[in-house]
Amino acid sequence: TKKFVAPDVMVCFGIDKQPRRVYQLWKEKSVPAVIIEIASETTWSADLTKKFALYQKLGVREYYVFDPEY
């Protein structure tokens, strides 16, 4: 089972600007305000179902799925 989810692009407000290799929600204590996923043939289903449900549960305010083919 996968224990992590990494969005393609996210925007977070209210955190310091120090460089970080990994964003750990439980350490930062700040949910991303905006998440953007770049859909592909292999990811679009999870982007529209599992990830959408997770981000909604976490309280992400805006969620976009971009399909570069359509």
Predicted model as a PDB file, atoms N, CA, C, CB and O in Angstrom, pLDDT in the B-factor column:
MODEL        1                                                                  
ATOM      1  N   THR A   1       0.835  -1.188   0.000  1.00 60.00           N  
ATOM      2  CA  THR A   1       0.000   0.000   0.000  1.00 60.00           C  
ATOM      3  C   THR A   1       0.877   1.248   0.000  1.00 60.00           C  
ATOM      4  CB  THR A   1      -0.948   0.000   1.214  1.00 60.00           C  
ATOM      5  O   THR A   1       1.890   1.323   0.695  1.00 60.00           O  
ATOM      6  N   LYS A   2       0.466   2.195  -0.779  1.00 65.00           N  
ATOM      7  CA  LYS A   2       1.197   3.454  -0.859  1.00 65.00           C  
ATOM      8  C   LYS A   2       0.893   4.298   0.372  1.00 65.00           C  
ATOM      9  CB  LYS A   2       0.834   4.223  -2.153  1.00 65.00           C  
ATOM     10  O   LYS A   2      -0.273   4.470   0.729  1.00 65.00           O  
ATOM     11  N   LYS A   3       1.914   4.823   1.021  1.00 77.00           N  
ATOM     12  CA  LYS A   3       1.744   5.590   2.248  1.00 77.00           C  
ATOM     13  C   LYS A   3       1.841   7.094   2.022  1.00 77.00           C  
ATOM     14  CB  LYS A   3       2.771   5.165   3.259  1.00 77.00           C  
ATOM     15  O   LYS A   3       1.752   7.864   2.978  1.00 77.00           O  
ATOM     16  N   PHE A   4       2.022   7.524   0.781  1.00 83.00           N  
ATOM     17  CA  PHE A   4       2.176   8.947   0.518  1.00 83.00           C  
ATOM     18  C   PHE A   4       1.488   9.324  -0.782  1.00 83.00           C  
ATOM     19  CB  PHE A   4       3.655   9.329   0.468  1.00 83.00           C  
ATOM     20  O   PHE A   4       1.252   8.484  -1.650  1.00 83.00           O  
ATOM     21  N   VAL A   5       1.176  10.595  -0.895  1.00 89.00           N  
ATOM     22  CA  VAL A   5       0.619  11.152  -2.122  1.00 89.00           C  
ATOM     23  C   VAL A   5       1.383  12.430  -2.410  1.00 89.00           C  
ATOM     24  CB  VAL A   5      -0.930  11.417  -2.002  1.00 89.00           C  
ATOM     25  O   VAL A   5       1.564  13.268  -1.526  1.00 89.00           O  
ATOM     26  N   ALA A   6       1.826  12.578  -3.638  1.00 90.00           N  
ATOM     27  CA  ALA A   6       2.583  13.769  -4.015  1.00 90.00           C  
ATOM     28  C   ALA A   6       1.906  14.431  -5.211  1.00 90.00           C  
ATOM     29  CB  ALA A   6       4.063  13.411  -4.346  1.00 90.00           C  
ATOM     30  O   ALA A   6       1.924  13.877  -6.310  1.00 90.00           O  
ATOM     31  N   PRO A   7       1.311  15.604  -5.017  1.00 94.00           N  
ATOM     32  CA  PRO A   7       0.692  16.292  -6.147  1.00 94.00           C  
ATOM     33  C   PRO A   7       1.757  16.808  -7.116  1.00 94.00           C  
ATOM     34  CB  PRO A   7      -0.186  17.455  -5.652  1.00 94.00           C  
ATOM     35  O   PRO A   7       2.916  16.984  -6.741  1.00 94.00           O  
ATOM     36  N   ASP A   8       1.355  17.045  -8.352  1.00 95.00           N  
ATOM     37  CA  ASP A   8       2.287  17.577  -9.346  1.00 95.00           C  
ATOM     38  C   ASP A   8       2.673  19.014  -9.012  1.00 95.00           C  
ATOM     39  CB  ASP A   8       1.671  17.508 -10.752  1.00 95.00           C  
ATOM     40  O   ASP A   8       3.843  19.386  -9.102  1.00 95.00           O  
ATOM     41  N   VAL A   9       1.683  19.820  -8.625  1.00 96.00           N  
ATOM     42  CA  VAL A   9       1.928  21.222  -8.247  1.00 96.00           C  
ATOM     43  C   VAL A   9       1.042  21.539  -7.056  1.00 96.00           C  
ATOM     44  CB  VAL A   9       1.643  22.211  -9.445  1.00 96.00           C  
ATOM     45  O   VAL A   9      -0.117  21.126  -7.014  1.00 96.00           O  
ATOM     46  N   MET A  10       1.587  22.280  -6.074  1.00 96.00           N  
ATOM     47  CA  MET A  10       0.766  22.724  -4.955  1.00 96.00           C  
ATOM     48  C   MET A  10       1.203  24.108  -4.520  1.00 96.00           C  
ATOM     49  CB  MET A  10       0.854  21.734  -3.778  1.00 96.00           C  
ATOM     50  O   MET A  10       2.363  24.492  -4.668  1.00 96.00           O  
ATOM     51  N   VAL A  11       0.248  24.845  -3.984  1.00 96.00           N  
ATOM     52  CA  VAL A  11       0.510  26.188  -3.473  1.00 96.00           C  
ATOM     53  C   VAL A  11       0.121  26.193  -2.008  1.00 96.00           C  
ATOM     54  CB  VAL A  11      -0.275  27.288  -4.280  1.00 96.00           C  
ATOM     55  O   VAL A  11      -1.004  25.845  -1.649  1.00 96.00           O  
ATOM     56  N   CYS A  12       1.073  26.596  -1.158  1.00 95.00           N  
ATOM     57  CA  CYS A  12       0.838  26.646   0.281  1.00 95.00           C  
ATOM     58  C   CYS A  12       1.081  28.066   0.773  1.00 95.00           C  
ATOM     59  CB  CYS A  12       1.749  25.635   1.035  1.00 95.00           C  
ATOM     60  O   CYS A  12       2.045  28.713   0.362  1.00 95.00           O  
ATOM     61  N   PHE A  13       0.226  28.541   1.634  1.00 94.00           N  
ATOM     62  CA  PHE A  13       0.385  29.860   2.235  1.00 94.00           C  
ATOM     63  C   PHE A  13       0.698  29.708   3.713  1.00 94.00           C  
ATOM     64  CB  PHE A  13      -0.881  30.718   2.033  1.00 94.00           C  
ATOM     65  O   PHE A  13       0.310  28.725   4.343  1.00 94.00           O  
ATOM     66  N   GLY A  14       1.404  30.692   4.261  1.00 91.00           N  
ATOM     67  CA  GLY A  14       1.651  30.715   5.693  1.00 91.00           C  
ATOM     68  C   GLY A  14       2.790  29.833   6.166  1.00 91.00           C  
ATOM     69  O   GLY A  14       2.867  29.525   7.356  1.00 91.00           O  
ATOM     70  N   ILE A  15       3.674  29.417   5.275  1.00 93.00           N  
ATOM     71  CA  ILE A  15       4.839  28.652   5.697  1.00 93.00           C  
ATOM     72  C   ILE A  15       6.096  29.443   5.352  1.00 93.00           C  
ATOM     73  CB  ILE A  15       4.863  27.247   5.025  1.00 93.00           C  
ATOM     74  O   ILE A  15       6.082  30.299   4.467  1.00 93.00           O  
ATOM     75  N   ASP A  16       7.186  29.143   6.065  1.00 92.00           N  
ATOM     76  CA  ASP A  16       8.418  29.879   5.772  1.00 92.00           C  
ATOM     77  C   ASP A  16       8.981  29.471   4.412  1.00 92.00           C  
ATOM     78  CB  ASP A  16       9.467  29.638   6.875  1.00 92.00           C  
ATOM     79  O   ASP A  16       8.612  28.435   3.860  1.00 92.00           O  
ATOM     80  N   LYS A  17       9.865  30.290   3.891  1.00 90.00           N  
ATOM     81  CA  LYS A  17      10.366  30.083   2.539  1.00 90.00           C  
ATOM     82  C   LYS A  17      11.654  29.286   2.486  1.00 90.00           C  
ATOM     83  CB  LYS A  17      10.576  31.396   1.876  1.00 90.00           C  
ATOM     84  O   LYS A  17      12.358  29.324   1.476  1.00 90.00           O  
ATOM     85  N   GLN A  18      11.975  28.576   3.531  1.00 91.00           N  
ATOM     86  CA  GLN A  18      13.195  27.779   3.528  1.00 91.00           C  
ATOM     87  C   GLN A  18      13.084  26.650   2.498  1.00 91.00           C  
ATOM     88  CB  GLN A  18      13.472  27.203   4.938  1.00 91.00           C  
ATOM     89  O   GLN A  18      12.005  26.088   2.306  1.00 91.00           O  
ATOM     90  N   PRO A  19      14.192  26.320   1.839  1.00 92.00           N  
ATOM     91  CA  PRO A  19      14.162  25.204   0.878  1.00 92.00           C  
ATOM     92  C   PRO A  19      13.874  23.888   1.601  1.00 92.00           C  
ATOM     93  CB  PRO A  19      15.508  25.108   0.104  1.00 92.00           C  
ATOM     94  O   PRO A  19      14.344  23.670   2.718  1.00 92.00           O  
ATOM     95  N   ARG A  20      13.124  23.041   0.977  1.00 91.00           N  
ATOM     96  CA  ARG A  20      12.849  21.713   1.532  1.00 91.00           C  
ATOM     97  C   ARG A  20      12.781  20.723   0.383  1.00 91.00           C  
ATOM     98  CB  ARG A  20      11.520  21.700   2.363  1.00 91.00           C  
ATOM     99  O   ARG A  20      12.260  21.031  -0.689  1.00 91.00           O  
ATOM    100  N   ARG A  21      13.300  19.560   0.612  1.00 91.00           N  
ATOM    101  CA  ARG A  21      13.280  18.513  -0.404  1.00 91.00           C  
ATOM    102  C   ARG A  21      11.923  17.812  -0.443  1.00 91.00           C  
ATOM    103  CB  ARG A  21      14.394  17.494  -0.140  1.00 91.00           C  
ATOM    104  O   ARG A  21      11.462  17.383  -1.501  1.00 91.00           O  
ATOM    105  N   VAL A  22      11.294  17.704   0.721  1.00 91.00           N  
ATOM    106  CA  VAL A  22      10.017  17.009   0.849  1.00 91.00           C  
ATOM    107  C   VAL A  22       9.085  17.851   1.711  1.00 91.00           C  
ATOM    108  CB  VAL A  22      10.207  15.588   1.459  1.00 91.00           C  
ATOM    109  O   VAL A  22       9.501  18.398   2.733  1.00 91.00           O  
ATOM    110  N   TYR A  23       7.821  17.954   1.296  1.00 92.00           N  
ATOM    111  CA  TYR A  23       6.807  18.658   2.090  1.00 92.00           C  
ATOM    112  C   TYR A  23       6.045  17.617   2.884  1.00 92.00           C  
ATOM    113  CB  TYR A  23       5.836  19.503   1.184  1.00 92.00           C  
ATOM    114  O   TYR A  23       5.355  16.777   2.307  1.00 92.00           O  
ATOM    115  N   GLN A  24       6.162  17.663   4.199  1.00 92.00           N  
ATOM    116  CA  GLN A  24       5.488  16.708   5.064  1.00 92.00           C  
ATOM    117  C   GLN A  24       4.371  17.431   5.806  1.00 92.00           C  
ATOM    118  CB  GLN A  24       6.485  16.046   6.060  1.00 92.00           C  
ATOM    119  O   GLN A  24       4.623  18.240   6.699  1.00 92.00           O  
ATOM    120  N   LEU A  25       3.154  17.132   5.430  1.00 92.00           N  
ATOM    121  CA  LEU A  25       1.977  17.816   5.951  1.00 92.00           C  
ATOM    122  C   LEU A  25       1.933  17.796   7.479  1.00 92.00           C  
ATOM    123  CB  LEU A  25       0.718  17.180   5.391  1.00 92.00           C  
ATOM    124  O   LEU A  25       1.598  18.808   8.095  1.00 92.00           O  
ATOM    125  N   TRP A  26       2.262  16.673   8.092  1.00 91.00           N  
ATOM    126  CA  TRP A  26       2.196  16.557   9.545  1.00 91.00           C  
ATOM    127  C   TRP A  26       3.249  17.409  10.247  1.00 91.00           C  
ATOM    128  CB  TRP A  26       2.358  15.111   9.951  1.00 91.00           C  
ATOM    129  O   TRP A  26       3.081  17.746  11.419  1.00 91.00           O  
ATOM    130  N   LYS A  27       4.329  17.761   9.556  1.00 92.00           N  
ATOM    131  CA  LYS A  27       5.333  18.645  10.145  1.00 92.00           C  
ATOM    132  C   LYS A  27       5.027  20.114   9.867  1.00 92.00           C  
ATOM    133  CB  LYS A  27       6.715  18.294   9.612  1.00 92.00           C  
ATOM    134  O   LYS A  27       5.195  20.962  10.743  1.00 92.00           O  
ATOM    135  N   GLU A  28       4.586  20.411   8.665  1.00 92.00           N  
ATOM    136  CA  GLU A  28       4.306  21.799   8.271  1.00 92.00           C  
ATOM    137  C   GLU A  28       3.028  22.319   8.926  1.00 92.00           C  
ATOM    138  CB  GLU A  28       4.190  21.907   6.745  1.00 92.00           C  
ATOM    139  O   GLU A  28       2.919  23.504   9.238  1.00 92.00           O  
ATOM    140  N   LYS A  29       2.064  21.421   9.129  1.00 91.00           N  
ATOM    141  CA  LYS A  29       0.762  21.777   9.700  1.00 91.00           C  
ATOM    142  C   LYS A  29       0.037  22.850   8.883  1.00 91.00           C  
ATOM    143  CB  LYS A  29       0.940  22.260  11.130  1.00 91.00           C  
ATOM    144  O   LYS A  29      -0.669  23.695   9.432  1.00 91.00           O  
ATOM    145  N   SER A  30       0.226  22.797   7.577  1.00 93.00           N  
ATOM    146  CA  SER A  30      -0.443  23.716   6.658  1.00 93.00           C  
ATOM    147  C   SER A  30      -0.857  22.940   5.415  1.00 93.00           C  
ATOM    148  CB  SER A  30       0.482  24.919   6.284  1.00 93.00           C  
ATOM    149  O   SER A  30      -0.014  22.457   4.659  1.00 93.00           O  
ATOM    150  N   VAL A  31      -2.169  22.827   5.216  1.00 95.00           N  
ATOM    151  CA  VAL A  31      -2.702  22.117   4.054  1.00 95.00           C  
ATOM    152  C   VAL A  31      -2.525  22.999   2.820  1.00 95.00           C  
ATOM    153  CB  VAL A  31      -4.209  21.740   4.261  1.00 95.00           C  
ATOM    154  O   VAL A  31      -2.772  24.203   2.896  1.00 95.00           O  
ATOM    155  N   PRO A  32      -2.107  22.441   1.694  1.00 96.00           N  
ATOM    156  CA  PRO A  32      -2.016  23.242   0.472  1.00 96.00           C  
ATOM    157  C   PRO A  32      -3.365  23.891   0.146  1.00 96.00           C  
ATOM    158  CB  PRO A  32      -1.546  22.368  -0.711  1.00 96.00           C  
ATOM    159  O   PRO A  32      -4.417  23.271   0.306  1.00 96.00           O  
ATOM    160  N   ALA A  33      -3.320  25.137  -0.310  1.00 97.00           N  
ATOM    161  CA  ALA A  33      -4.548  25.842  -0.684  1.00 97.00           C  
ATOM    162  C   ALA A  33      -5.003  25.439  -2.077  1.00 97.00           C  
ATOM    163  CB  ALA A  33      -4.339  27.358  -0.618  1.00 97.00           C  
ATOM    164  O   ALA A  33      -6.202  25.378  -2.350  1.00 97.00           O  
ATOM    165  N   VAL A  34      -4.040  25.163  -2.964  1.00 98.00           N  
ATOM    166  CA  VAL A  34      -4.333  24.809  -4.355  1.00 98.00           C  
ATOM    167  C   VAL A  34      -3.473  23.623  -4.746  1.00 98.00           C  
ATOM    168  CB  VAL A  34      -4.084  26.012  -5.314  1.00 98.00           C  
ATOM    169  O   VAL A  34      -2.277  23.590  -4.458  1.00 98.00           O  
ATOM    170  N   ILE A  35      -4.085  22.652  -5.401  1.00 98.00           N  
ATOM    171  CA  ILE A  35      -3.351  21.504  -5.943  1.00 98.00           C  
ATOM    172  C   ILE A  35      -3.716  21.354  -7.410  1.00 98.00           C  
ATOM    173  CB  ILE A  35      -3.671  20.190  -5.150  1.00 98.00           C  
ATOM    174  O   ILE A  35      -4.881  21.467  -7.790  1.00 98.00           O  
ATOM    175  N   ILE A  36      -2.694  21.096  -8.234  1.00 98.00           N  
ATOM    176  CA  ILE A  36      -2.882  20.862  -9.664  1.00 98.00           C  
ATOM    177  C   ILE A  36      -2.257  19.518 -10.004  1.00 98.00           C  
ATOM    178  CB  ILE A  36      -2.253  22.013 -10.525  1.00 98.00           C  
ATOM    179  O   ILE A  36      -1.093  19.270  -9.691  1.00 98.00           O  
ATOM    180  N   GLU A  37      -3.019  18.669 -10.632  1.00 97.00           N  
ATOM    181  CA  GLU A  37      -2.516  17.385 -11.119  1.00 97.00           C  
ATOM    182  C   GLU A  37      -2.485  17.426 -12.646  1.00 97.00           C  
ATOM    183  CB  GLU A  37      -3.402  16.195 -10.606  1.00 97.00           C  
ATOM    184  O   GLU A  37      -3.409  17.937 -13.279  1.00 97.00           O  
ATOM    185  N   ILE A  38      -1.426  16.889 -13.226  1.00 96.00           N  
ATOM    186  CA  ILE A  38      -1.310  16.758 -14.674  1.00 96.00           C  
ATOM    187  C   ILE A  38      -1.738  15.332 -15.005  1.00 96.00           C  
ATOM    188  CB  ILE A  38       0.165  17.071 -15.189  1.00 96.00           C  
ATOM    189  O   ILE A  38      -1.027  14.375 -14.699  1.00 96.00           O  
ATOM    190  N   ALA A  39      -2.896  15.199 -15.627  1.00 93.00           N  
ATOM    191  CA  ALA A  39      -3.455  13.875 -15.896  1.00 93.00           C  
ATOM    192  C   ALA A  39      -2.736  13.204 -17.057  1.00 93.00           C  
ATOM    193  CB  ALA A  39      -4.951  13.976 -16.195  1.00 93.00           C  
ATOM    194  O   ALA A  39      -2.277  13.853 -17.997  1.00 93.00           O  
ATOM    195  N   SER A  40      -2.657  11.901 -16.957  1.00 92.00           N  
ATOM    196  CA  SER A  40      -2.140  11.095 -18.053  1.00 92.00           C  
ATOM    197  C   SER A  40      -3.056   9.892 -18.207  1.00 92.00           C  
ATOM    198  CB  SER A  40      -0.654  10.656 -17.798  1.00 92.00           C  
ATOM    199  O   SER A  40      -3.984   9.699 -17.421  1.00 92.00           O  
ATOM    200  N   GLU A  41      -2.795   9.108 -19.200  1.00 90.00           N  
ATOM    201  CA  GLU A  41      -3.627   7.931 -19.445  1.00 90.00           C  
ATOM    202  C   GLU A  41      -3.631   6.992 -18.234  1.00 90.00           C  
ATOM    203  CB  GLU A  41      -3.133   7.183 -20.691  1.00 90.00           C  
ATOM    204  O   GLU A  41      -4.632   6.332 -17.954  1.00 90.00           O  
ATOM    205  N   THR A  42      -2.513   6.943 -17.529  1.00 92.00           N  
ATOM    206  CA  THR A  42      -2.413   6.021 -16.392  1.00 92.00           C  
ATOM    207  C   THR A  42      -2.834   6.630 -15.058  1.00 92.00           C  
ATOM    208  CB  THR A  42      -1.008   5.524 -16.276  1.00 92.00           C  
ATOM    209  O   THR A  42      -3.085   5.887 -14.110  1.00 92.00           O  
ATOM    210  N   THR A  43      -2.922   7.959 -14.951  1.00 91.00           N  
ATOM    211  CA  THR A  43      -3.237   8.574 -13.652  1.00 91.00           C  
ATOM    212  C   THR A  43      -4.601   9.237 -13.567  1.00 91.00           C  
ATOM    213  CB  THR A  43      -2.205   9.582 -13.327  1.00 91.00           C  
ATOM    214  O   THR A  43      -5.061   9.528 -12.463  1.00 91.00           O  
ATOM    215  N   TRP A  44      -5.260   9.485 -14.678  1.00 92.00           N  
ATOM    216  CA  TRP A  44      -6.465  10.314 -14.645  1.00 92.00           C  
ATOM    217  C   TRP A  44      -7.561   9.735 -13.743  1.00 92.00           C  
ATOM    218  CB  TRP A  44      -7.005  10.485 -16.051  1.00 92.00           C  
ATOM    219  O   TRP A  44      -8.266  10.487 -13.071  1.00 92.00           O  
ATOM    220  N   SER A  45      -7.706   8.420 -13.723  1.00 93.00           N  
ATOM    221  CA  SER A  45      -8.762   7.817 -12.899  1.00 93.00           C  
ATOM    222  C   SER A  45      -8.524   8.081 -11.411  1.00 93.00           C  
ATOM    223  CB  SER A  45      -8.842   6.300 -13.155  1.00 93.00           C  
ATOM    224  O   SER A  45      -9.442   8.480 -10.694  1.00 93.00           O  
ATOM    225  N   ALA A  46      -7.305   7.860 -10.955  1.00 93.00           N  
ATOM    226  CA  ALA A  46      -6.976   8.115  -9.543  1.00 93.00           C  
ATOM    227  C   ALA A  46      -7.045   9.603  -9.229  1.00 93.00           C  
ATOM    228  CB  ALA A  46      -5.573   7.572  -9.205  1.00 93.00           C  
ATOM    229  O   ALA A  46      -7.456   9.987  -8.134  1.00 93.00           O  
ATOM    230  N   ASP A  47      -6.643  10.451 -10.188  1.00 94.00           N  
ATOM    231  CA  ASP A  47      -6.710  11.902  -9.979  1.00 94.00           C  
ATOM    232  C   ASP A  47      -8.138  12.359  -9.725  1.00 94.00           C  
ATOM    233  CB  ASP A  47      -6.134  12.643 -11.188  1.00 94.00           C  
ATOM    234  O   ASP A  47      -8.376  13.245  -8.904  1.00 94.00           O  
ATOM    235  N   LEU A  48      -9.087  11.753 -10.430  1.00 94.00           N  
ATOM    236  CA  LEU A  48     -10.484  12.171 -10.323  1.00 94.00           C  
ATOM    237  C   LEU A  48     -11.256  11.476  -9.201  1.00 94.00           C  
ATOM    238  CB  LEU A  48     -11.176  11.919 -11.623  1.00 94.00           C  
ATOM    239  O   LEU A  48     -12.364  11.897  -8.868  1.00 94.00           O  
ATOM    240  N   THR A  49     -10.698  10.438  -8.623  1.00 95.00           N  
ATOM    241  CA  THR A  49     -11.422   9.711  -7.579  1.00 95.00           C  
ATOM    242  C   THR A  49     -10.655   9.729  -6.251  1.00 95.00           C  
ATOM    243  CB  THR A  49     -11.676   8.261  -8.023  1.00 95.00           C  
ATOM    244  O   THR A  49     -10.999  10.484  -5.342  1.00 95.00           O  
ATOM    245  N   LYS A  50      -9.631   8.907  -6.144  1.00 94.00           N  
ATOM    246  CA  LYS A  50      -8.911   8.751  -4.877  1.00 94.00           C  
ATOM    247  C   LYS A  50      -8.253  10.041  -4.414  1.00 94.00           C  
ATOM    248  CB  LYS A  50      -7.864   7.673  -5.008  1.00 94.00           C  
ATOM    249  O   LYS A  50      -8.409  10.440  -3.260  1.00 94.00           O  
ATOM    250  N   LYS A  51      -7.521  10.693  -5.302  1.00 95.00           N  
ATOM    251  CA  LYS A  51      -6.825  11.918  -4.898  1.00 95.00           C  
ATOM    252  C   LYS A  51      -7.826  13.034  -4.591  1.00 95.00           C  
ATOM    253  CB  LYS A  51      -5.844  12.370  -6.001  1.00 95.00           C  
ATOM    254  O   LYS A  51      -7.652  13.781  -3.629  1.00 95.00           O  
ATOM    255  N   PHE A  52      -8.867  13.144  -5.407  1.00 96.00           N  
ATOM    256  CA  PHE A  52      -9.889  14.162  -5.159  1.00 96.00           C  
ATOM    257  C   PHE A  52     -10.491  13.973  -3.775  1.00 96.00           C  
ATOM    258  CB  PHE A  52     -10.991  14.106  -6.237  1.00 96.00           C  
ATOM    259  O   PHE A  52     -10.629  14.937  -3.022  1.00 96.00           O  
ATOM    260  N   ALA A  53     -10.851  12.743  -3.432  1.00 96.00           N  
ATOM    261  CA  ALA A  53     -11.451  12.455  -2.121  1.00 96.00           C  
ATOM    262  C   ALA A  53     -10.483  12.775  -0.985  1.00 96.00           C  
ATOM    263  CB  ALA A  53     -11.880  10.983  -2.041  1.00 96.00           C  
ATOM    264  O   ALA A  53     -10.882  13.352   0.027  1.00 96.00           O  
ATOM    265  N   LEU A  54      -9.224  12.407  -1.145  1.00 95.00           N  
ATOM    266  CA  LEU A  54      -8.232  12.685  -0.113  1.00 95.00           C  
ATOM    267  C   LEU A  54      -8.044  14.182   0.088  1.00 95.00           C  
ATOM    268  CB  LEU A  54      -6.901  12.035  -0.470  1.00 95.00           C  
ATOM    269  O   LEU A  54      -8.066  14.663   1.221  1.00 95.00           O  
ATOM    270  N   TYR A  55      -7.859  14.925  -1.004  1.00 96.00           N  
ATOM    271  CA  TYR A  55      -7.636  16.366  -0.898  1.00 96.00           C  
ATOM    272  C   TYR A  55      -8.864  17.073  -0.314  1.00 96.00           C  
ATOM    273  CB  TYR A  55      -7.293  16.953  -2.276  1.00 96.00           C  
ATOM    274  O   TYR A  55      -8.728  18.034   0.444  1.00 96.00           O  
ATOM    275  N   GLN A  56     -10.046  16.599  -0.665  1.00 97.00           N  
ATOM    276  CA  GLN A  56     -11.270  17.165  -0.105  1.00 97.00           C  
ATOM    277  C   GLN A  56     -11.311  16.926   1.410  1.00 97.00           C  
ATOM    278  CB  GLN A  56     -12.521  16.548  -0.791  1.00 97.00           C  
ATOM    279  O   GLN A  56     -11.661  17.827   2.172  1.00 97.00           O  
ATOM    280  N   LYS A  57     -10.957  15.726   1.839  1.00 96.00           N  
ATOM    281  CA  LYS A  57     -10.943  15.385   3.261  1.00 96.00           C  
ATOM    282  C   LYS A  57      -9.920  16.228   4.034  1.00 96.00           C  
ATOM    283  CB  LYS A  57     -10.636  13.895   3.440  1.00 96.00           C  
ATOM    284  O   LYS A  57     -10.159  16.603   5.182  1.00 96.00           O  
ATOM    285  N   LEU A  58      -8.784  16.520   3.399  1.00 95.00           N  
ATOM    286  CA  LEU A  58      -7.749  17.329   4.041  1.00 95.00           C  
ATOM    287  C   LEU A  58      -8.113  18.812   4.118  1.00 95.00           C  
ATOM    288  CB  LEU A  58      -6.447  17.170   3.298  1.00 95.00           C  
ATOM    289  O   LEU A  58      -7.549  19.548   4.928  1.00 95.00           O  
ATOM    290  N   GLY A  59      -9.054  19.254   3.276  1.00 96.00           N  
ATOM    291  CA  GLY A  59      -9.463  20.650   3.302  1.00 96.00           C  
ATOM    292  C   GLY A  59      -8.798  21.528   2.250  1.00 96.00           C  
ATOM    293  O   GLY A  59      -8.762  22.750   2.393  1.00 96.00           O  
ATOM    294  N   VAL A  60      -8.272  20.911   1.191  1.00 97.00           N  
ATOM    295  CA  VAL A  60      -7.699  21.690   0.086  1.00 97.00           C  
ATOM    296  C   VAL A  60      -8.832  22.505  -0.541  1.00 97.00           C  
ATOM    297  CB  VAL A  60      -7.001  20.753  -0.988  1.00 97.00           C  
ATOM    298  O   VAL A  60      -9.890  21.963  -0.861  1.00 97.00           O  
ATOM    299  N   ARG A  61      -8.603  23.815  -0.714  1.00 97.00           N  
ATOM    300  CA  ARG A  61      -9.663  24.698  -1.195  1.00 97.00           C  
ATOM    301  C   ARG A  61      -9.909  24.607  -2.700  1.00 97.00           C  
ATOM    302  CB  ARG A  61      -9.332  26.110  -0.837  1.00 97.00           C  
ATOM    303  O   ARG A  61     -11.053  24.702  -3.146  1.00 97.00           O  
ATOM    304  N   GLU A  62      -8.845  24.424  -3.488  1.00 98.00           N  
ATOM    305  CA  GLU A  62      -8.994  24.360  -4.947  1.00 98.00           C  
ATOM    306  C   GLU A  62      -8.195  23.179  -5.483  1.00 98.00           C  
ATOM    307  CB  GLU A  62      -8.526  25.688  -5.619  1.00 98.00           C  
ATOM    308  O   GLU A  62      -7.047  22.969  -5.094  1.00 98.00           O  
ATOM    309  N   TYR A  63      -8.813  22.407  -6.382  1.00 98.00           N  
ATOM    310  CA  TYR A  63      -8.180  21.229  -6.971  1.00 98.00           C  
ATOM    311  C   TYR A  63      -8.450  21.234  -8.464  1.00 98.00           C  
ATOM    312  CB  TYR A  63      -8.702  19.914  -6.315  1.00 98.00           C  
ATOM    313  O   TYR A  63      -9.602  21.300  -8.894  1.00 98.00           O  
ATOM    314  N   TYR A  64      -7.385  21.165  -9.256  1.00 97.00           N  
ATOM    315  CA  TYR A  64      -7.503  21.190 -10.707  1.00 97.00           C  
ATOM    316  C   TYR A  64      -6.815  19.975 -11.298  1.00 97.00           C  
ATOM    317  CB  TYR A  64      -6.907  22.482 -11.285  1.00 97.00           C  
ATOM    318  O   TYR A  64      -5.735  19.585 -10.855  1.00 97.00           O  
ATOM    319  N   VAL A  65      -7.442  19.383 -12.297  1.00 96.00           N  
ATOM    320  CA  VAL A  65      -6.827  18.312 -13.062  1.00 96.00           C  
ATOM    321  C   VAL A  65      -6.700  18.817 -14.481  1.00 96.00           C  
ATOM    322  CB  VAL A  65      -7.657  16.978 -12.990  1.00 96.00           C  
ATOM    323  O   VAL A  65      -7.696  19.150 -15.124  1.00 96.00           O  
ATOM    324  N   PHE A  66      -5.459  18.874 -14.971  1.00 95.00           N  
ATOM    325  CA  PHE A  66      -5.180  19.349 -16.318  1.00 95.00           C  
ATOM    326  C   PHE A  66      -4.830  18.158 -17.193  1.00 95.00           C  
ATOM    327  CB  PHE A  66      -4.034  20.394 -16.319  1.00 95.00           C  
ATOM    328  O   PHE A  66      -3.920  17.393 -16.873  1.00 95.00           O  
ATOM    329  N   ASP A  67      -5.549  17.999 -18.296  1.00 91.00           N  
ATOM    330  CA  ASP A  67      -5.272  16.933 -19.239  1.00 91.00           C  
ATOM    331  C   ASP A  67      -4.646  17.557 -20.484  1.00 91.00           C  
ATOM    332  CB  ASP A  67      -6.570  16.134 -19.592  1.00 91.00           C  
ATOM    333  O   ASP A  67      -5.361  18.158 -21.286  1.00 91.00           O  
ATOM    334  N   PRO A  68      -3.338  17.433 -20.667  1.00 91.00           N  
ATOM    335  CA  PRO A  68      -2.668  18.105 -21.770  1.00 91.00           C  
ATOM    336  C   PRO A  68      -3.068  17.577 -23.159  1.00 91.00           C  
ATOM    337  CB  PRO A  68      -1.188  17.974 -21.596  1.00 91.00           C  
ATOM    338  O   PRO A  68      -2.775  18.222 -24.166  1.00 91.00           O  
ATOM    339  N   GLU A  69      -3.728  16.422 -23.223  1.00 85.00           N  
ATOM    340  CA  GLU A  69      -4.137  15.878 -24.511  1.00 85.00           C  
ATOM    341  C   GLU A  69      -5.494  16.389 -24.976  1.00 85.00           C  
ATOM    342  CB  GLU A  69      -4.166  14.386 -24.440  1.00 85.00           C  
ATOM    343  O   GLU A  69      -5.801  16.330 -26.166  1.00 85.00           O  
ATOM    344  N   TYR A  70      -6.320  16.895 -24.040  1.00 78.00           N  
ATOM    345  CA  TYR A  70      -7.676  17.317 -24.424  1.00 78.00           C  
ATOM    346  C   TYR A  70      -7.952  18.702 -23.917  1.00 78.00           C  
ATOM    347  CB  TYR A  70      -8.733  16.344 -23.890  1.00 78.00           C  
ATOM    348  O   TYR A  70      -9.039  19.235 -24.137  1.00 78.00           O  
TER     349      TYR A  70                                                      
ENDMDL                                                                          
END                                                                             
